[in-house]
Amino acid sequence: MDIRLDPLSDVPIFMQLHDAIVCAIARSEIVPGEHLDSVRSVAASLGINPATVKKAYDLLQSDGIIETSHRFGSVVQAPGKPVAGAVERLVVELRVLVARARCQGIAGSTVLDLVEAELNRT
């Protein structure tokens, strides 16, 4: 998995890492049952603080995307029933995305086309 972080981005590094892992899982570059590299290993390879990686992994776990244990590390979970609050959080994120598109003059049909194209990619 190739992770590229942009230190100049407005998006925090932990969120960039989280999003890169989510996208890699959605594209089947990382598959259910696969172990993620350790927090220390990822931090060293990306040149970032281990606490930043831990924050990304914690968010992935709270999303129900990975399961982490001291014995087995972090393992990608098979898609299943959404964790509590997942649909509600998605609605909030979509609401902001749609509002931003409207503010930027992007047509609703274009947004729908983009969403459909992304769904077909994964």
N, C-alpha and C positions, 0 to 999 in steps of 0.2 A: 504494500500500500504506500502510495506516494503522498505524503502530507506536506503541503506548502502553507506556511503561516505568513501573514503580512503584519509585521509589527507596527506599520503606519495606519492600519485599518482602524475604523471606529469600533469594529467588532472586537470584543475582548479575546485574547489568545485562547483562553479555555473554551470559549464558544466556537472559535474557528476549529479547534481540535475536535470538539464534540461533533460539529457539523460534518467535518471531513470523515469521521468514523461512521456516522449515520449514513452518509452518502455511499461510502465504500460497502457497507452492509447491504444497502438497497440495490447496489449494482452487482451484488454477489462476489465482490472482491474479497470480502470477509464473510464466511458462512457460519450458520448456527453450529455451535459446538467448538468453534475455533477459539483458541486462547489469544487474547490481546497481549502484546508485549507488556512487561512490568512497567510500573510508573517510573521507576528510576531509569530503565532502559530508554523509554520514550523521551523522558526529559533530557537525558544525555544526548540522544541522537538529534533532537530538535534544538538543543541549546537553550532550554527553558527551565524554569523552576519546577521541581517535582510537585510542589503544592498546586501548580497550575494544571498539571496532568491529572492529579488526584481530583481536582474540582471537576474536570471534564468527565472522568470516569464515574464520579459520584452522580453527576447529572445523567449519564447514560444508564446507571443503575436505577435511579429514581424514575426514569422513563420506561423501565422494564426491558431495555435493550440488551443489557449485560447483567450477569450475576457475578459478584465478587466475593471471594472467601480467602482467608489467609492460607488455607491449604492448597486450593486449586488456582488461585489468581482470578483474573477476570475472563469470563467466558461468554461469548455471544449466545444469546437465547434465541430459540426458534420463535417465530411470530406466533402469538397466541392471543388470548383475551387482553384487551388494552388495560393498562394499570389505571387505578382510580384517578379520575381527573384528566386523563389523557385527551379525551374528546373535547372537554371544556377548554383545555389549554390550546388545542388545535383551532377551535373556533376563535379564540382571542387572537392568535397569530394570523389566521386568515382574515379576520376583520381589519387588522392593521395593514396587512398586505393589500387588500382590496381598497382601503381608504387611500393608501399611498399611490396606488395605480390611478385612482380617480383624481387625486391632487396633481398628478403628473400628466393627466390627459390621456391615459391609456384606456382604450375601450374595453368594456366588459367582455366582449367577444374575444378580444385578444388575450385577456387574462384566462378565460376558459380554454382557449386553444393552447396556451402555454402550460396550463395545468394538465390538460389531456396529453400533451406531448411528453411531459415529465412522467406521468403515470405509465405511459407506454414504454418509456426508457427503462424503467425498473422492473 
